[in-house]
Each structure stands twice: as C-alpha cells, then as structure tokens.
Amino acid sequence: MHDPAHGGRGVVGVRRGGVGHNGSMTAQISYLTDMDGVLIKEGEMIPGADRFLRTLQDNDVNYMVLTNNSIHTPRDLSARLRATGLDIPEERIWTSALATAHFLRTQREVGTAYVVGESGLTTSLHESGWILGENEPDFVVLGETRTYSFEAITRAINLIRGGARFIGTNPDITGPAPEGVLPATGAVAALITAATGKKPYYVGKPNPVMMRSALNTIGAHSESTVMIGDRMDTDVKSGLEAGMRTLLVRSGISDDEEIDRYPYRPTRIIGSVADLVDCWEDPFSD
C-alpha cells in the first residue's frame, strides 16, 4: 500500500486472515513488534531474535518493527540493528517520528512546524512535505533529543502561547543513560505545559494511532495482526486499543508483579520471541 505521507514507504502486504471461533488465527498473520526489550536490550540482540525475524522473512510474513525513539531515522536504526546481528530493512521500521509525520498529514496536507528534536523527526517531516521554521508555525512538535536547548524550549513555549498547537512524538518520561536516566520527551513536555497551560497530543505508544498508521503502511488488518511487546503500559495497551491480539515477552521489563498492576491482560505471555520460531503461524494455539 502506498503511503503518501512517506514518499512510498508503504510495504505490500501478504495473505490476510482473521481469528477463528476457538481464538486461533485462521490464516497467515502479520506482526507488529516493539524493538527495545523484544529484539534488543541494552544494545545487544536478545537471543533468538535473529531466528524469529529470519523465520518471518523466509515465510513472507508481513511485519513492522516499532519504536517510540524519534531521534534516529529508520535508515540509521537499520544500521545500528545490523551491528547487533539483526537484519531489518529500513522500510520495516516505524518510529514515533514517522507516525507523527503521518498523523500531521491527516490534520493538514502541508503545514508548518517548529521542531524540537533530532534528524529522525526533522527528516520525517521534511519527507512528508512539511515546512520547518519558527515564523508563526501551525504546530510545535516536540521529540526526543540528547541535547535539549533551553533557547529552543523557550521558543516553543512562546509559540504555543501565541497559538501554535502542541504535538509530542511520545510520552516517555525518561530514557536510559550510562549514569542512570535522561529526561525524555514527556518530561520536557511537562515543563512546556507548566509554562503554557497546554498539554501536548502524543502520537507514539500507547496511542493506538501509531499502531494504525503502521498497519496502514504495511497493508495489514488488526484482526489478523499480533502486537509483540515487553511493556503492559505501552505495547499491550496500544495493541489492545487498536484491536490486535497481544503477546507479552518476559525478555524486557515486565514480571508477574508488573503484569498484575493492570486490569487488562495480554492474549499470551511468552519468554521471548525465540518461542515463536516454531509457532509463528498460530502463536495462540495450545
């Protein structure tokens, strides 16, 4: 399916099916999978992730790798993943920056934005035809960066106070750092909200908008797509709200205590994606 918001990033889907009466999948399925905690962890490949991806590719299974990270372009992420031993083409990577560009195109075909973020976000907006600048922009778009500028944040605050609409790529409060954590998009957005009284609209997970835009890009349907993630609050929640069945992996951050904190449940809990290599056609059968 061609996606005009990304200059042809669309990926043609394969056979589609649905869910049978007993809850099993009735035809070849598609997968959306989170990246951190599912395929990689702390910069290293999670054992078996390469075999899982190779199984999908060898069997022409439609899939997309998702990340709330808006810093890097899909091409950069593809190269970084290749260094860990994972071969994932850039067109199979869907970032919160791409989802944000896709969302903004649904709001306005061509518009103007003041961006606080890095190349992953600015490139996505440029490629969707948007104009970036600080002269009365339609939107202020806040993404993740390792070097938040006080001057840029101040400019964003004044533009929002002047009428620009406030968009955030994702609500993550912190990100990992060698010395502990770094403030992420959600933390900086809270500062801007305190100064403007305006809350952002977040496009990335757990907003199901990100799931739906990824599904549209690969031409898949939620009924025959499985969401794989390691977090109850983002991956499972957004998968459920987008109408997908969900797999929670224990290779990331979720344990039984974390799972029990939430009133909803994933469709199935597994150790890691390595467990799917031999049951990729129907991961919910007994």
C-alpha positions as CSV (number, residue, x, y, z in Angstrom):
1,M,0.0,0.0,0.0
2,H,1.4,3.4,-1.0
3,D,1.6,5.9,1.8
4,P,1.7,9.4,0.5
5,A,3.0,10.7,3.8
6,H,6.3,8.9,3.4
7,G,7.1,9.1,-0.3
8,G,6.4,5.5,-0.9
9,R,7.4,3.9,2.4
10,G,4.4,1.5,2.0
11,V,5.0,-2.2,2.0
12,V,2.8,-4.5,0.1
13,G,1.0,-7.0,2.4
14,V,0.7,-10.7,2.0
15,R,-2.2,-13.1,2.6
16,R,-4.6,-11.8,5.2
17,G,-6.9,-13.8,7.5
18,G,-8.7,-13.5,10.8
19,V,-9.5,-15.1,14.1
20,G,-11.3,-18.4,14.3
21,H,-14.1,-19.3,16.7
22,N,-11.7,-21.0,19.1
23,G,-9.5,-17.9,19.2
24,S,-6.7,-19.3,16.9
25,M,-5.6,-17.5,13.8
26,T,-7.2,-18.8,10.6
27,A,-4.7,-17.6,8.0
28,Q,-1.2,-16.2,7.7
29,I,-0.8,-13.3,10.1
30,S,1.1,-10.1,10.3
31,Y,3.3,-8.9,13.2
32,L,4.0,-5.6,14.8
33,T,6.8,-5.9,17.3
34,D,8.4,-3.5,19.7
35,M,12.2,-3.1,19.4
36,D,13.7,-2.5,22.8
37,G,13.1,-5.3,25.2
38,V,11.8,-7.6,22.4
39,L,14.6,-7.7,19.8
40,I,17.4,-5.9,21.6
41,K,18.3,-5.0,25.2
42,E,21.0,-2.6,26.3
43,G,22.4,-2.6,22.8
44,E,22.6,-6.3,22.5
45,M,20.5,-8.7,20.5
46,I,18.1,-10.8,22.6
47,P,18.9,-14.4,21.9
48,G,16.7,-15.9,19.2
49,A,15.5,-12.5,17.8
50,D,17.5,-13.1,14.7
51,R,16.0,-16.5,14.1
52,F,12.5,-15.1,14.7
53,L,13.0,-12.3,12.1
54,R,14.6,-14.8,9.7
55,T,11.6,-17.0,10.0
56,L,9.2,-14.1,9.2
57,Q,11.3,-13.1,6.2
58,D,11.7,-16.7,4.9
59,N,8.0,-17.2,5.0
60,D,7.0,-13.8,3.5
61,V,5.2,-12.8,6.7
62,N,4.3,-9.1,6.9
63,Y,5.8,-7.3,9.8
64,M,6.9,-3.9,11.2
65,V,9.3,-3.1,14.0
66,L,8.1,-0.2,16.2
67,T,9.9,2.2,18.4
68,N,9.0,5.4,20.3
69,N,12.5,6.6,19.7
70,S,12.3,9.7,17.4
71,I,16.0,10.6,17.4
72,H,17.1,8.3,14.6
73,T,15.9,7.8,11.1
74,P,14.8,4.2,10.0
75,R,18.0,4.0,7.9
76,D,20.2,4.8,11.0
77,L,18.3,2.4,13.1
78,S,18.6,-0.3,10.5
79,A,22.4,0.2,10.5
80,R,22.5,0.1,14.3
81,L,20.5,-3.1,14.4
82,R,22.7,-4.7,11.8
83,A,25.6,-4.2,14.1
84,T,23.9,-6.3,16.7
85,G,23.3,-9.1,14.2
86,L,19.7,-8.2,13.2
87,D,19.0,-7.6,9.5
88,I,15.9,-5.4,9.4
89,P,15.3,-3.2,6.3
90,E,14.6,0.4,6.9
91,E,11.2,0.2,5.4
92,R,10.3,-2.3,8.1
93,I,11.0,0.2,10.9
94,W,8.2,2.5,12.1
95,T,9.3,5.2,14.5
96,S,7.2,7.7,16.6
97,A,8.7,10.4,14.3
98,L,7.2,8.7,11.2
99,A,3.9,8.2,13.0
100,T,3.9,11.9,13.9
101,A,4.5,12.9,10.3
102,H,1.8,10.6,9.2
103,F,-0.6,12.0,11.8
104,L,0.1,15.6,10.9
105,R,-0.6,14.9,7.2
106,T,-4.1,13.7,8.3
107,Q,-4.6,17.0,10.0
108,R,-3.2,19.2,7.2
109,E,-1.8,18.1,3.8
110,V,1.0,20.6,4.0
111,G,1.7,22.8,7.0
112,T,4.5,24.4,9.1
113,A,6.1,23.3,12.3
114,Y,8.7,24.4,14.8
115,V,10.6,21.2,15.8
116,V,12.5,20.5,19.0
117,G,14.2,17.2,18.1
118,E,16.8,15.5,16.0
119,S,17.2,14.2,12.5
120,G,14.7,11.3,12.8
121,L,11.9,13.8,13.4
122,T,13.0,16.6,11.1
123,T,13.7,14.1,8.2
124,S,10.2,12.5,8.6
125,L,8.5,15.9,8.5
126,H,10.6,17.1,5.5
127,E,9.9,13.9,3.6
128,S,6.2,14.4,4.1
129,G,6.3,17.8,2.6
130,W,6.1,19.9,5.7
131,I,7.9,23.3,6.1
132,L,10.0,23.7,9.3
133,G,10.6,27.1,10.8
134,E,9.7,29.4,13.7
135,N,7.7,32.1,11.9
136,E,4.1,31.6,13.2
137,P,4.1,27.8,12.7
138,D,0.9,25.8,12.7
139,F,2.4,23.3,15.2
140,V,5.2,22.9,17.7
141,V,6.4,19.4,17.5
142,L,8.5,18.1,20.5
143,G,10.6,15.0,20.1
144,E,13.5,13.3,21.9
145,T,17.0,14.7,21.8
146,R,20.1,14.2,23.8
147,T,20.8,17.9,24.0
148,Y,17.6,19.9,24.8
149,S,18.3,23.6,24.3
150,F,16.9,26.0,26.8
151,E,16.6,28.5,24.0
152,A,14.6,26.1,21.8
153,I,12.3,25.2,24.7
154,T,11.7,28.9,25.4
155,R,10.9,29.5,21.8
156,A,8.5,26.6,21.8
157,I,6.8,27.9,24.9
158,N,6.2,31.3,23.3
159,L,5.0,29.9,20.0
160,I,2.4,27.7,21.8
161,R,1.3,30.7,23.9
162,G,0.9,32.5,20.6
163,G,-1.4,29.9,19.2
164,A,0.6,27.0,17.8
165,R,-0.8,23.6,18.5
166,F,1.4,21.3,20.7
167,I,2.3,17.8,19.5
168,G,4.7,15.3,21.2
169,T,6.2,12.3,19.5
170,N,5.8,10.1,22.6
171,P,5.0,10.4,26.3
172,D,8.1,8.6,27.7
173,I,9.3,10.5,30.8
174,T,12.9,9.1,30.9
175,G,15.3,7.2,28.7
176,P,18.3,5.1,29.7
177,A,21.7,6.6,30.1
178,P,25.1,5.2,31.4
179,E,24.8,7.4,34.5
180,G,21.1,6.4,35.1
181,V,18.4,8.1,33.1
182,L,17.9,11.1,30.8
183,P,14.8,13.3,30.7
184,A,12.8,12.3,27.6
185,T,10.0,13.9,25.6
186,G,7.4,13.5,28.3
187,A,9.5,15.3,31.0
188,V,10.3,18.2,28.7
189,A,6.7,18.4,27.6
190,A,5.7,18.7,31.3
191,L,7.9,21.8,31.6
192,I,6.3,23.3,28.5
193,T,2.8,22.5,29.7
194,A,3.6,24.2,33.1
195,A,4.6,27.4,31.2
196,T,1.8,27.4,28.7
197,G,-1.2,25.6,30.3
198,K,-1.4,23.5,27.1
199,K,-0.9,19.7,27.1
200,P,0.5,18.0,24.0
201,Y,-1.2,15.4,21.9
202,Y,1.1,12.4,21.9
203,V,1.2,10.3,18.8
204,G,3.5,7.4,19.8
205,K,2.7,4.5,22.0
206,P,0.4,3.9,23.9
207,N,-1.7,5.9,21.4
208,P,-3.3,3.3,19.0
209,V,-2.8,5.9,16.3
210,M,0.8,4.7,16.0
211,M,-0.4,1.1,15.6
212,R,-3.0,2.0,13.0
213,S,-0.6,4.1,10.9
214,A,1.9,1.1,11.0
215,L,-0.9,-1.3,9.9
216,N,-1.9,1.0,7.1
217,T,1.7,1.3,5.9
218,I,2.1,-2.5,5.5
219,G,-1.4,-3.0,4.3
220,A,-2.4,-5.2,7.2
221,H,-5.6,-5.6,9.3
222,S,-5.8,-5.5,13.1
223,E,-7.9,-8.7,13.1
224,S,-5.0,-10.8,11.7
225,T,-2.1,-8.9,13.2
226,V,-0.3,-9.6,16.5
227,M,1.4,-7.0,18.6
228,I,4.5,-8.2,20.5
229,G,5.9,-6.1,23.3
230,D,7.6,-6.1,26.7
231,R,5.5,-3.4,28.4
232,M,2.0,-3.6,29.7
233,D,1.5,0.2,29.8
234,T,2.5,0.9,26.1
235,D,2.8,-2.2,23.9
236,V,-0.1,-4.3,25.3
237,K,-2.3,-1.3,25.9
238,S,-1.9,0.2,22.4
239,G,-2.2,-3.3,20.8
240,L,-5.5,-3.9,22.6
241,E,-6.9,-0.5,21.8
242,A,-6.0,-0.9,18.1
243,G,-7.9,-4.2,18.0
244,M,-5.0,-6.6,17.9
245,R,-4.1,-9.7,19.8
246,T,-1.1,-9.2,22.0
247,L,2.0,-11.2,23.1
248,L,3.9,-10.0,26.2
249,V,7.5,-11.2,26.3
250,R,9.5,-11.5,29.6
251,S,12.8,-10.5,27.9
252,G,12.2,-6.9,28.7
253,I,10.9,-5.2,31.9
254,S,7.7,-7.0,32.7
255,D,7.5,-9.5,35.5
256,D,4.4,-11.0,37.3
257,E,4.2,-8.1,39.8
258,E,4.3,-5.6,36.9
259,I,1.6,-7.6,34.9
260,D,-0.7,-7.8,38.0
261,R,-0.7,-4.0,38.3
262,Y,-3.0,-3.6,35.3
263,P,-6.7,-4.5,34.9
264,Y,-6.2,-5.9,31.4
265,R,-4.1,-8.9,30.2
266,P,-2.2,-9.8,27.1
267,T,-3.5,-12.6,25.0
268,R,-0.5,-14.7,25.8
269,I,2.7,-14.3,27.8
270,I,6.0,-15.9,26.5
271,G,9.6,-15.9,27.4
272,S,10.9,-14.2,24.3
273,V,10.4,-14.1,20.5
274,A,12.6,-17.2,20.3
275,D,9.5,-19.1,21.5
276,L,7.7,-18.1,18.3
277,V,10.1,-19.6,15.8
278,D,8.2,-22.9,15.6
279,C,4.7,-21.5,16.0
280,W,4.7,-18.2,14.1
281,E,1.7,-19.3,12.0
282,D,-0.5,-19.5,15.1
283,P,1.1,-18.3,18.3
284,F,-2.1,-18.8,20.4
285,S,-2.7,-22.5,19.7
286,D,-2.3,-24.8,22.7
